[in-house]
Each structure stands twice: as structure tokens, then as C-alpha cells.
Amino acid sequence: MKASSMNTHMGNISIDNEVIAQYAGSVANECFGIVGMAGINMKDGVFRLLKKESMTRGINVSLTPNGKLVIDFHVIVSYGVNIPAVCDNLIDSVKYKVEEFTGLEIEKINIYVEGVKVID
């Protein structure tokens, strides 16, 4: 399904998964320790840092049969950070802000740390 939808007393609301991915990506980029989203070159199996314009390629949003969201993040973190603490912060921030933004409940957030980058 390409869009998440809900019924209200006024009618049906449909939110494209790309919109949710863009919002989740902007929330993720505000989190301490997250350098950006990771894109994979399927041919070489190499991950690279995505530019801000294409950050949704590192995020996958899907809808479960019971109408809840599942969000997968492929991220690159800063060198020297506590990865579990950064991931917990990312999960808390994204869960709160995306649920508030969309009105949909998040069932699961999966984070795949694809690389580490030294920040100057």
C-alpha cells in the first residue's frame, strides 16, 4: 500500500507513505548523533550518505494489516557516540512526532546502522 488512510467523522484521510518518510527523515536529522540516511548501491553493496533532498531513500514506511505504521531507518551515525543511546533517542523522537503529525500509531521502528562517519 502506497498510502496510509484513516476514516474520520468528516470523511477519509489518506497520507502518502512518502510524506511520512520525509517527515520522519527530518525528525531523524534533528537527533543528536545521526549524520544522515544511508543509501545502498545494490551492485556493489556499498552504503553512502544521502543528501538532504534524497533522504527518504534511506527510510521505508509500510502499513501493517491492522493499520499501524512500521518505519525502517538506514542511518549513518557520528563517530564516538553511544549507538544504543542515539537509537533510543531516534525511536522516541520519531514515534512521538510522527504519531502526533499523522494521527496513526507506530507499531515498530527498525534502525539499521549502516556506517560511522567522523565529523570535523
C-alpha positions in Angstrom: 0.0 0.0 0.0 1.4 3.4 -1.0 -0.7 5.4 1.4 -1.9 5.2 5.0 -5.5 6.1 5.5 -8.0 6.6 8.3 -11.7 7.3 8.5 -13.0 10.3 10.4 -16.5 11.6 11.1 -15.9 14.1 8.2 -14.5 11.6 5.7 -11.5 9.6 4.7 -7.9 10.9 5.1 -5.1 9.4 3.0 -1.4 10.2 3.7 1.1 9.1 1.2 3.9 7.0 2.7 6.5 9.3 1.0 5.1 12.2 3.1 5.5 10.2 6.3 9.1 9.2 5.2 10.0 12.8 4.5 8.7 13.9 7.9 10.4 11.0 9.7 13.7 11.8 7.9 13.6 15.5 9.0 12.9 14.4 12.6 15.8 11.9 12.4 18.2 14.5 11.1 17.5 16.7 14.2 18.6 13.9 16.5 22.0 14.1 18.1 24.4 11.5 16.7 22.6 11.0 13.4 24.7 12.2 10.5 22.1 11.3 7.8 20.4 8.5 6.0 22.3 5.7 4.2 21.7 4.7 0.6 22.9 1.3 -0.7 24.4 0.6 -4.1 22.9 -2.8 -4.8 25.5 -3.6 -7.4 28.5 -3.1 -5.0 26.7 -3.5 -1.7 28.3 -0.2 -0.6 26.4 2.3 1.7 26.8 6.0 1.2 25.5 9.1 2.9 22.4 10.6 1.1 22.0 14.2 0.5 19.1 16.0 2.3 17.0 16.1 -0.9 17.0 12.3 -1.2 17.0 11.2 2.4 13.7 9.3 2.0 15.6 6.6 0.1 17.1 5.6 3.4 13.6 5.3 5.0 10.9 2.7 4.3 7.4 3.2 5.6 4.8 0.4 5.5 1.4 -0.2 6.9 0.5 -3.4 8.9 -2.8 -5.2 8.2 -4.1 -3.8 11.5 -3.5 -0.2 10.3 -0.3 0.6 12.2 3.0 2.0 10.8 6.3 0.2 10.6 9.3 2.5 9.8 12.7 1.3 8.8 15.7 3.7 9.0 19.1 3.1 7.4 21.3 5.6 9.1 24.9 6.7 9.4 26.0 7.8 12.9 28.7 10.1 14.2 32.0 8.5 15.3 32.3 8.2 19.1 28.6 8.3 20.0 26.9 5.7 22.1 24.9 3.9 19.4 22.2 2.4 21.6 21.6 5.8 23.2 21.4 7.5 19.8 19.0 4.8 18.5 16.8 5.1 21.7 16.6 8.9 21.2 15.7 8.4 17.5 13.0 6.0 18.3 11.4 8.2 21.0 11.6 11.3 18.9 10.2 9.7 15.7 7.5 7.8 17.5 6.2 10.9 19.3 6.4 13.4 16.4 5.2 11.1 13.6 2.2 9.8 15.7 1.3 13.5 16.5 1.8 14.5 12.9 -0.2 11.7 11.3 -2.6 10.5 13.9 -1.5 7.0 13.1 0.0 4.6 15.7 3.5 3.3 15.1 3.9 -0.4 15.8 7.6 -0.7 15.2 10.7 1.3 14.3 13.7 -0.6 13.0 17.1 1.1 12.8 19.9 -0.3 10.7 23.2 1.5 11.4 25.0 1.2 8.1 28.0 3.3 8.8 30.0 5.6 11.0 31.3 9.0 9.9 33.9 11.2 11.6 32.6 14.8 12.0 35.2 17.5 11.8 
